[in-house]
């Protein structure tokens, strides 16, 4: 058993070194302006199940250099999910969002929703889980202290209540973030001029406008050849419902 574990550790180290070598090779291709070659290597690393914020960020840069706006926004979004406080990623997403052809300006969300979304996007899922665990640990300690005290302690009781309520709120955020990150209905449009119709149930199904490359959407429902999609803002998840149709 011991030799088997040593073998696994040795094999893991070799695989890791191989991934690092390919990552550096992809970076060298990028630095030499061989963007297609760098994209190919980055994507091969992803296909093998390896992910990192730097990997997605570099892939997004390579996509951008090739003029692939939709794929670049997708890659930056993946990088931002892993490293949500990276200002470079946010800056690049804002630039690309402004370059979307015939960009649709979505209405502002209710201010409480904006505050919640800002708080939610401050940390990634693993960081929220860590924060939630700390809050539960402190709540348990305060609860035990409150039971050990012979006399009533107003401050201790109120502190316990605050930590319990905060812990519940944090775990609601964790659940919301988990469901959001595992929602396979969210994606990025990578083709230009995707027709948006009035819908299969309204009017004469005329084209209202076009949804272009780089637009973030969520599939709401499907009916025959129709799909209802929700337009999402790249950064703030503002939304607007429209219909599109499979050809």
C-alpha positions in Angstrom: 0.0 0.0 0.0 2.8 2.4 0.9 4.6 1.7 -2.5 1.3 2.3 -4.3 0.8 5.7 -2.6 4.4 6.6 -3.5 3.8 5.6 -7.1 0.6 7.8 -7.2 2.5 10.8 -5.8 5.3 10.3 -8.3 2.8 9.9 -11.2 0.9 13.0 -10.1 4.1 15.0 -10.0 5.0 13.9 -13.5 1.5 14.9 -14.8 1.7 18.2 -13.1 5.1 19.0 -14.6 3.7 18.0 -18.0 0.8 20.4 -17.6 3.1 23.2 -16.5 5.3 22.7 -19.5 2.4 22.9 -21.9 1.1 26.0 -20.1 4.5 27.7 -20.5 4.6 26.6 -24.1 1.2 28.1 -24.7 2.3 31.3 -23.1 5.4 31.4 -25.4 3.2 30.9 -28.4 1.1 33.8 -27.2 4.1 36.0 -26.7 5.2 35.2 -30.2 1.8 36.2 -31.6 1.0 32.6 -32.5 -2.5 32.9 -31.0 -4.1 29.9 -32.6 -1.4 27.6 -31.3 -1.6 29.0 -27.8 -5.4 28.6 -27.9 -5.0 24.9 -28.9 -2.7 24.2 -26.1 -4.8 26.0 -23.5 -7.9 24.1 -24.6 -6.0 20.8 -24.4 -5.1 21.5 -20.8 -8.8 22.3 -20.1 -9.9 19.1 -21.8 -7.8 17.2 -19.3 -9.7 18.7 -16.4 -7.2 21.3 -15.3 -8.5 24.7 -14.4 -7.1 27.9 -13.0 -7.8 31.6 -13.2 -4.6 32.3 -15.0 -5.3 29.6 -17.6 -8.8 31.0 -18.4 -7.4 34.6 -18.4 -4.6 33.8 -20.8 -7.0 31.8 -23.0 -9.4 34.8 -23.0 -6.5 37.1 -24.1 -5.7 34.7 -26.9 -9.3 34.6 -28.1 -9.4 38.3 -28.0 -6.3 38.6 -30.2 -8.0 36.4 -32.7 -11.1 38.5 -32.7 -13.2 35.8 -31.0 -15.2 38.1 -28.8 -17.8 35.5 -27.6 -15.2 32.9 -26.6 -13.1 35.6 -25.0 -16.0 36.8 -22.8 -16.8 33.1 -21.9 -13.2 32.5 -20.8 -13.0 35.7 -18.8 -16.2 34.8 -17.0 -14.7 31.4 -16.1 -11.6 33.2 -14.8 -13.7 35.6 -12.8 -15.6 32.8 -11.2 -12.4 31.4 -9.8 -10.9 34.8 -8.9 -13.8 37.2 -8.5 -11.7 40.1 -7.2 -9.3 40.3 -10.1 -9.5 43.8 -11.4 -7.7 43.0 -14.7 -10.4 40.4 -15.6 -13.2 42.8 -14.7 -11.6 45.6 -16.7 -11.2 43.3 -19.8 -14.8 42.2 -19.5 -16.0 45.8 -19.3 -14.1 46.6 -22.5 -15.4 43.6 -24.4 -19.0 44.2 -23.2 -18.7 47.7 -24.7 -17.5 46.2 -28.0 -20.5 43.8 -28.4 -22.1 44.7 -31.7 -25.5 46.5 -31.3 -25.2 45.9 -27.6 -28.5 45.9 -25.8 -28.6 48.1 -22.7 -30.6 46.4 -20.0 -32.7 48.2 -17.4 -31.2 48.7 -13.9 -32.0 46.1 -11.3 -33.7 47.1 -8.0 -31.0 48.5 -5.7 -31.4 45.7 -3.1 -30.8 43.2 -5.9 -27.7 45.1 -7.0 -26.3 45.1 -3.5 -27.0 41.4 -3.1 -25.3 40.6 -6.4 -22.3 42.7 -5.5 -21.9 40.9 -2.2 -22.5 37.5 -3.7 -19.8 38.1 -6.4 -17.2 39.3 -3.9 -16.0 35.8 -3.1 -15.9 32.5 -5.0 -17.8 29.4 -3.8 -14.9 28.0 -1.8 -14.3 31.2 0.0 -17.9 31.6 0.9 -17.9 28.0 2.3 -14.8 28.9 4.4 -16.5 32.0 5.7 -19.7 30.0 6.4 -17.7 27.4 8.3 -16.0 30.1 10.5 -19.4 31.6 11.3 -20.8 28.2 12.4 -17.7 27.6 14.5 -18.0 30.9 16.3 -21.8 30.4 16.8 -21.1 27.0 18.4 -18.5 28.5 20.7 -20.8 31.3 21.8 -23.6 28.9 22.3 -21.4 26.7 24.6 -20.3 29.8 26.5 -23.9 31.0 27.0 -24.7 27.6 28.5 -21.7 27.5 30.8 -22.5 30.9 32.3 -24.5 30.8 35.5 -25.8 34.3 35.0 -27.5 35.8 32.0 -25.1 37.7 29.7 -27.0 40.1 27.4 -24.1 40.9 25.2 -23.2 37.2 24.8 -26.8 36.3 23.9 -27.1 39.1 21.4 -23.8 38.2 19.8 -24.9 34.6 19.4 -28.1 35.8 17.7 -26.1 38.0 15.3 -23.7 35.2 14.4 -26.6 32.7 13.8 -28.5 35.1 11.6 -25.4 36.0 9.7 -24.5 32.4 9.3 -28.0 31.6 7.8 -27.6 34.5 5.3 -24.2 33.4 4.3 -25.4 29.8 3.7 -28.3 31.1 1.6 -25.7 32.9 -0.5 -23.6 29.7 -0.7 -26.7 27.8 -1.9 -27.5 30.4 -4.5 -23.9 30.6 -5.7 -23.7 26.8 -5.9 -26.9 26.6 -8.0 -25.7 29.4 -10.2 -22.3 27.9 -10.9 -23.9 24.5 -11.7 -26.6 25.9 -14.0 -25.8 24.6 -17.4 -28.4 26.8 -19.0 -26.2 29.9 -18.8 -23.8 30.6 -21.7 -22.3 33.1 -24.1 -23.5 33.7 -27.7 -20.6 33.0 -30.1 -22.3 33.8 -33.4 -23.5 37.2 -34.7 -27.0 38.2 -35.8 -29.0 35.6 -33.8 -32.6 36.6 -34.4 -34.8 37.5 -31.5 -38.6 37.1 -32.2 -41.7 38.3 -30.5 -42.3 34.6 -29.5 -44.3 31.6 -30.7 -47.5 32.8 -28.9 -47.5 36.5 -29.8 -48.1 38.5 -33.0 -46.7 37.3 -36.3 -43.3 36.1 -35.0 -41.5 39.0 -36.6 -37.8 39.6 -35.8 -37.6 42.3 -33.1 -33.8 42.6 -33.0 -30.5 40.6 -33.3 -28.5 39.1 -30.4 -24.8 39.3 -31.2 -21.6 37.6 -30.3 -20.6 38.0 -26.7 -24.1 38.3 -25.2 -24.6 36.4 -22.0 -27.9 34.5 -21.9 -29.8 31.9 -19.8 -32.2 29.4 -21.4 -35.5 29.8 -19.6 -37.6 27.3 -21.5 -38.0 25.5 -24.8 -41.0 24.8 -26.9 -40.7 22.9 -30.2 -38.2 24.8 -32.2 -38.4 27.8 -29.9 -36.3 28.7 -26.9 -37.0 31.5 -24.5 -33.8 33.1 -23.3 -32.9 35.7 -20.6 -30.3 38.3 -21.5 -27.8 38.7 -18.7 -25.3 41.5 -18.2 -21.7 40.2 -18.4 -20.9 41.5 -14.9 -24.1 42.3 -13.0 -26.6 39.8 -14.3 -29.3 42.3 -15.4 -31.9 40.4 -17.3 -34.4 40.7 -20.1 -36.6 37.9 -21.6 -36.7 37.3 -25.4 -37.5 34.5 -27.7 -35.2 32.9 -30.3 -35.8 30.1 -32.8 -33.8 27.2 -34.0 -33.5 27.1 -37.8 
